[in-house]
Amino acid sequence: MGTWATFVLARTATPLDSFTPLTERDEGLVADQAFAEGWHLGQYEDSYLFDERADVLPDLHRLTSAPTIIAFVADSDYALVEGLDGHGRFRVCIGYLAAAEEAETAGPDWEGYVPNPEVEGAVLAWAEAAGLFPSREKISNILARTEAVDIEGDWTPAELVLMELCRALGLQVESDTAAG
């Protein structure tokens, strides 16, 4: 069985397990990956935060004054990713073919996750608004995946593809910055 989890990417001076806007909504923090410059990717054990994303994203953006991302990983097969910055919002599905079967029965909430040519520009704009230096090529390759499969044809769990997206956005794991 794969991972079923919500992931939250936010820039905050405090670890996510003590960041009140999240802890008052969900106590299920499983992991907190720290990135350079105060960025944190938190993994939560359920979909509650993602289900509340219409409120969670604007609240986080307002409180942190930084762009934010929330994602839901379903059985490690695909990830629904939504980002918000001061100029707009993007939605994308990593591993879209795996999600397509569910999308047919899920209704209009899935419509915004259908791949479209504008999403790459919105993702790059999100990274630039965050003060990061994104890799256009890596982002393009990740967003082009219709399955959680890499160029060589190897399956990669969607949560690891999400981590690849974080790095492509320009985030560096703290140990990466210490080494270089």
N, C-alpha and C positions, 0 to 999 in steps of 0.2 A: 504494500500500500504506500502510495506517495504522500507528499506533504499537502496538507490543507491548511493554509495560514494566510493572514493578512500581514503585509509589510508596510511600514511607514518610514519614509525618508524625510528627516527634518534637521534643520541646523539649530542646535540649542547648546547652551553652555552646561547643561546638566544631563546626566545619563537619562535615557528614556524611562527607566524604572522609577525615577523620582520627578518626572515631568508631568505636573498636575493635569494639564489639558488631556493627556492620554490616560493617566492612572485613574482619573475620576470616571472615565468611560469604560476602561477595560483593564483588568488586573492580570491578564494572561500573557504578559511579556515572557517570551521564551529565550530570546537572544537579542543582544544589542551590539551590532557591529559598528565600531567607531571608525570614522574616517577623519582625515586631516581637516583642520579649520572648523571643528565643532559639528560636523555632519554625523548623523547617526542613522543607521538602518535597523529598525526594530522589527522583530518577528513576533507576531501574536498568534495564539493557538486556535483562533476561530475567525469567523468572518464578521464579527460584530462591528469592528471599526470600519471595515470596508462598506458594510451595509449602511453605515452612518456617514459615509464620505461627503455627502452634500453639506453636512455641518462641520465635519472634522477638518477637511482641507481648508476652508476659509478661516476657521478658528486658528489652526496652526500657522497659516500664513500671516494672520493679523498679529498673533502673539510672538512669532519669531522674526517678523519682517523679512522673511526669506521664502523663496519658492519651496513647495512641498510636493511630495509624491506619496500616493497610497496605491497598493497593489494587492490583488487577491490571487493566490496560487491555488489551483484546483488539481489535486491528486498528482502534482508535479508535471502535469501534462501541458498546462497553459497558464498564463498570467494576464489578468486584466489590470492595466496600469493607467492611472489617472494622475496628471500633474497640474499644479496651479501655480502661476506666478502673478505678478502685478498686472499683467496685460491680458491674460487669458488662461484657458484650460485646454489640456489635450487628453485624449483617450486613445489607447492602443491595446491590442491583444497580441501578446507574444505566444505563438503556437496556435494561430487562428483556426487551422483545420481541426485540431482537437476540440476546440470550443464550438465549432460550427454546428455540431449535432445538438448541443445544448441550446445554442442560440436560436435554433428553429422553434424550440418549444418555450424559450424563456420570455419572449415578448419584446416590447420596445426598449427595455432597459439595455439590451445588448447592441442596439443599432449604432450607438456612438463608437463602438469598438471595432467596427468593420474597417479593414485596412483602406486607407485613402492616401493620395499623394501629398496632402497638406500636412500630415502628421509629422513627418520627418522635420520639416521646417519649424513646427511648433515645439518639438522636443529640443532641437538645437537652440531655439529662442529661450526655452526654459533654462537650459544650461548657461547660456550667456547672461540671463537675468540673475542667475545664482552666482555669477562671478567666476564661473568655471571655464575650462578650456576643453570643449568636447572634441571627440574624434568623429567627424562627419562620416568617414568610411565605416568605422565600427558600428556607429548608430544605424547607418543604412543597412548594413549586413544583419544586424539584430532584428530590425523592424521588418526586413524582408523574409524572415523565417515564418513560414506558415505552419511549421511544426517545431517542436523543441529539438531540432536536429541541426547539427553544425554542417559546415561545408563538406566535410569528409563523410557525412552520412551517419555520424554517431549520435545517438540520442543523448541529450543533456537535460536533466531535470529543470523545469521552468524556474525554480528558485535560484539555480545557478546561472541561468540566462539573465535573470533579473540582476544578479550581482555583476555579470558582464556589462549590462546596461549601465549600472552605477559607475563602473570604471570608464566606460565609453563617454559618459557625461562629463568626465574629468575628475571624478572623486578618487582620492588615493587613500588606501588603508593606511592607518597611522604608521605601521611598520614599514610600508613602502616609502614614506617620506623620510623616515629615520635612516634608511639605507642609502638614499640618494639625494 
